[in-house]
């Protein structure tokens, strides 16, 4: 039986370790939280001022998930049958002006995975302390909660593949699950 984890960009060191958006509008991050394909993405790029090399999951100041091509490749190779991800292009620019290709996962749908009774809901109707429902997770290995920035939810198969590839820049926290 698979376990699930919240996977998020690791905060390492000081604020220099967050890439800074170069030319795309910060509001684009809100479009990334909505389901459906993106047909007209802006040019997505960030400046990296911390020591090189950067991690495989690059922390950004606009909370957009930015993966190295290697990390995106491992994720794609291990997606479940119900995972729906569109990959957008982006670049990380180092102080010497070199642009490094990266990829941004955009979720085309947000599966209903919460245990409605076990989840704690806020006055706005949004989950405060979310709990996953195991029966609803079948076929999912890499997904996000609707409207949520930051963590993605992965199963232990995906986490094992990421770790076996020696990928860096993320933390994993066990998810709460019922059923």
Order of alpha helices (4+ residues) and beta strands (2+ residues): beta-beta-alpha-beta-beta-beta-alpha-beta-beta-beta-beta-beta-beta-beta-alpha-beta-beta
